[in-house]
Amino acid sequence: MTKHRFLEDSCFECPMCKDKQENYCFKHATTTYNGIKMNGHINGNLDIHTFGGYSNTYVCHQRFVFKLPDDMPLEKAGPLFCAGITMFEPLYNHGALEGKKMNIGIAGIGGLGTMGIKLANKMGHTVTAISSSERKKDLALGKGAHNYVAMSNKESVSGNMASLNLIIDTVPVHHDIKPYMSLLAPGGTLVLIGVVPKNYDFGLMELIPMRKITCSVVGGTKVTKEMVKFCYEHQVYPDIDIITADKLNDVWEELQKVGNANSTRYVLDIKASLK
């Protein structure tokens, strides 16, 4: 069994909650980390915010607890409830599981992006990896991308204009999205995952012909169950590296220095850390 990576409670009454899309709860979903216990479905000290994985004990509504397949590796299952559901949600909501072959772009080739490449590939689509330079081309192709666009290369961009039905943009910092929108085919959709506080600048002309922009955040219980089933059946998991607590500072310094250049999700082995 495991609990939802991001949610532990919601109002249960709004249209989104009734459709099991609690991540878009109209009232306010209680998040796993620093969440406010405001919906009344969980006990414990209601004045204390949630602490997620830093808790000694955890109270969670059964709605947000999921049964995992017996032989699903737990060290890989945990990251599915972060990178897995974050990328599965927009693919699910924008038709990637409806049987029609699509051209799907994944922008940002880090932990989220490589998971998105794996998922879109296993769903049977043509996958184009999109990054700022050529640096991550081998990584992206190795994870299952069929094509690669380097946004710093004008020929690379122009050669792929109006070619993608769906782009999932995982870039975690503010950036110019207009060049990305030029890659969308008529009727295509750009989904922003790396939501940043600063507003994006684009004009209505970028939305012609019939292009759309939307956002996505994790997933509700309905889609999460579908994600677990799909990833188990197709053996799609994030890239992980299991570490003990004494390595945390080293990992943090490495991420600060070079970023997530190899797409790895670090999994803390608490049992081994206590030996």
C-alpha positions in Angstrom: 0.0 0.0 0.0 1.1 3.6 -0.5 -0.5 7.0 -0.1 -0.9 9.7 -2.6 2.4 11.6 -3.1 0.8 15.0 -3.1 -2.7 14.9 -1.6 -4.2 13.6 1.6 -7.6 15.2 1.7 -10.0 17.4 -0.3 -13.6 18.7 0.1 -15.2 15.6 -1.7 -18.2 17.9 -2.7 -17.1 20.1 -5.6 -17.5 18.9 -9.2 -13.8 18.1 -9.5 -13.7 16.0 -6.3 -16.9 14.2 -7.4 -15.1 13.3 -10.7 -12.1 12.0 -8.6 -9.9 15.0 -9.8 -9.1 16.1 -6.3 -5.9 17.8 -7.4 -8.2 20.5 -8.8 -10.5 20.8 -5.7 -12.4 24.0 -5.8 -12.2 24.5 -2.1 -8.6 23.5 -1.5 -7.0 20.1 -1.3 -4.8 19.3 1.6 -1.3 18.6 0.3 1.2 16.1 1.7 3.8 18.7 2.4 3.0 21.9 4.4 -0.7 21.3 3.8 -3.5 22.9 5.9 -5.9 20.4 7.4 -9.1 22.3 6.5 -11.5 19.7 5.0 -12.4 17.7 8.1 -11.8 14.2 6.8 -8.6 13.4 8.8 -7.8 13.5 12.5 -4.7 14.5 14.3 -3.6 17.9 15.4 -5.4 20.2 13.0 -3.3 23.2 13.9 -0.1 21.6 12.6 0.6 21.6 8.8 1.5 18.3 7.1 5.1 17.2 7.0 5.0 14.5 4.3 7.9 12.1 4.4 9.4 13.9 7.4 6.7 12.6 9.7 7.1 9.9 12.3 3.4 8.9 11.8 0.9 10.0 9.2 -2.9 10.3 9.1 -4.4 10.1 5.7 -8.0 9.6 4.4 -8.4 6.1 2.8 -9.5 7.8 -0.5 -5.9 8.7 -1.0 -4.3 5.3 -0.2 -3.6 3.0 -3.1 -3.0 -0.8 -3.4 0.1 -1.6 -5.3 0.8 -4.8 -7.2 2.6 -7.2 -4.9 5.7 -7.4 -7.0 6.0 -3.7 -7.9 9.4 -2.5 -6.5 8.7 0.0 -3.7 11.8 2.0 -4.4 10.5 2.7 -7.9 6.8 3.0 -6.9 7.5 6.0 -4.7 8.7 8.2 -7.5 5.8 7.2 -9.7 3.6 9.3 -7.3 5.7 12.3 -8.2 7.2 12.2 -11.7 4.9 9.4 -12.9 1.6 11.0 -12.1 2.8 14.5 -13.0 3.5 13.3 -16.6 0.7 10.7 -16.9 -2.0 13.3 -16.0 -1.6 15.6 -19.0 -1.1 12.6 -21.4 -4.3 11.0 -20.1 -6.3 14.2 -20.2 -5.2 15.2 -23.7 -6.0 11.9 -25.5 -2.8 9.9 -25.4 -4.6 6.8 -24.3 -7.6 7.0 -26.7 -6.0 4.9 -29.4 -5.1 7.6 -32.0 -1.4 7.9 -32.8 0.0 11.3 -31.9 3.2 13.4 -32.3 4.0 14.3 -28.7 6.7 16.7 -27.6 8.4 16.7 -24.2 10.2 19.9 -23.3 12.8 19.8 -20.6 14.8 16.6 -20.3 15.2 16.1 -16.6 13.5 13.7 -14.2 10.0 14.7 -15.4 10.9 14.9 -19.0 12.5 11.5 -19.3 9.5 10.0 -17.5 7.2 11.7 -20.0 9.3 10.3 -22.9 9.0 6.8 -21.5 5.3 7.0 -21.0 4.5 8.6 -24.4 6.7 6.0 -26.1 4.9 3.1 -24.4 1.5 4.6 -25.3 2.5 4.1 -28.9 3.2 7.7 -30.0 6.0 9.4 -31.9 8.0 11.3 -29.3 10.0 14.4 -29.8 12.3 15.6 -27.1 12.8 19.3 -26.8 15.7 20.9 -25.0 17.7 24.2 -25.0 20.8 22.7 -26.6 22.1 19.4 -28.1 23.6 18.4 -24.7 20.8 16.0 -23.7 20.2 14.5 -27.1 21.8 11.1 -26.4 20.0 10.9 -23.0 16.6 11.7 -24.6 17.0 9.2 -27.5 18.2 6.6 -25.0 14.9 7.0 -23.0 12.7 6.4 -26.0 12.5 9.7 -28.0 12.3 9.3 -31.7 13.3 12.9 -32.6 15.1 15.8 -30.9 14.7 19.5 -31.2 17.4 21.9 -29.8 15.7 25.3 -29.3 19.0 27.1 -29.7 19.4 25.7 -33.2 17.2 27.7 -35.7 17.3 24.9 -38.3 16.2 22.3 -35.7 13.2 24.5 -34.7 12.2 25.4 -38.3 12.5 21.8 -39.4 9.9 20.8 -36.8 7.4 23.7 -37.0 3.7 22.8 -36.8 4.5 19.1 -36.3 3.3 18.3 -32.7 -0.2 17.6 -31.5 0.8 17.9 -27.9 3.7 19.5 -26.0 4.2 18.9 -22.3 6.6 21.6 -21.1 8.4 20.7 -17.9 10.9 23.6 -17.9 10.9 24.8 -14.2 12.0 28.4 -14.9 10.4 31.3 -16.8 11.1 31.1 -20.5 9.8 32.3 -23.8 7.1 29.9 -24.8 6.4 31.4 -28.2 9.1 29.3 -30.0 7.5 26.2 -28.4 4.1 27.1 -29.7 5.5 27.4 -33.2 6.1 23.6 -33.0 2.4 22.9 -32.4 0.3 21.6 -35.3 -3.1 23.2 -35.9 -5.3 22.3 -32.9 -2.3 21.4 -30.9 -2.0 22.0 -27.1 0.9 23.2 -25.0 0.6 22.0 -21.4 2.8 23.9 -18.8 4.0 21.7 -16.0 6.8 23.8 -14.6 4.5 26.5 -13.4 6.4 29.6 -12.3 5.0 32.8 -10.6 5.9 35.2 -13.4 3.3 35.6 -16.2 4.2 34.3 -19.6 4.2 36.7 -22.6 2.4 35.6 -25.7 0.0 37.2 -28.2 -3.2 35.9 -29.7 -1.4 35.4 -33.0 0.5 32.5 -31.3 -2.9 30.8 -30.8 -3.6 30.7 -34.5 -4.5 28.2 -35.9 -6.6 26.8 -33.0 -3.6 26.3 -30.7 -4.2 26.0 -27.0 -2.3 26.6 -23.7 -3.2 25.0 -20.4 -1.5 23.8 -17.2 -1.5 20.6 -15.2 -0.6 19.6 -11.6 -0.1 16.0 -10.3 -3.3 14.0 -10.6 -6.5 12.9 -8.8 -7.3 9.5 -7.5 -9.0 8.3 -10.7 -6.0 9.1 -12.9 -3.5 7.9 -10.3 -5.0 4.4 -10.3 -4.8 4.4 -14.1 -1.1 5.5 -13.9 -0.2 2.7 -11.5 -1.9 0.1 -13.7 -0.3 1.4 -16.9 3.2 1.7 -15.4 3.1 -1.8 -13.9 1.7 -3.4 -17.0 4.3 -1.7 -19.3 7.2 -1.7 -16.7 7.7 2.1 -16.9 9.5 3.6 -14.0 11.6 6.7 -13.3 15.4 6.4 -13.2 16.4 6.0 -9.5 19.5 5.9 -7.3 19.0 4.5 -3.8 21.0 6.4 -1.2 21.4 6.5 2.6 21.0 9.5 4.7 24.7 10.2 5.0 24.8 10.9 1.3 22.1 13.5 1.3 24.5 16.5 1.5 26.6 15.1 -1.3 23.5 14.7 -3.5 22.3 18.2 -2.7 25.6 19.7 -3.6 25.8 17.8 -6.8 22.3 18.9 -7.8 23.2 22.5 -7.0 26.3 22.2 -9.1 25.2 20.5 -12.3 21.5 20.1 -11.9 19.7 16.8 -12.8 21.8 16.2 -15.8 21.1 12.4 -15.8 17.4 12.5 -14.9 17.9 10.5 -11.7 15.4 10.4 -8.8 17.2 9.8 -5.5 15.4 7.4 -3.2 16.3 7.5 0.5 16.6 4.1 2.1 15.6 4.8 5.7 16.1 1.3 7.0 19.6 1.1 5.7 20.3 4.6 7.0 19.5 3.5 10.6 22.0 0.6 10.6 
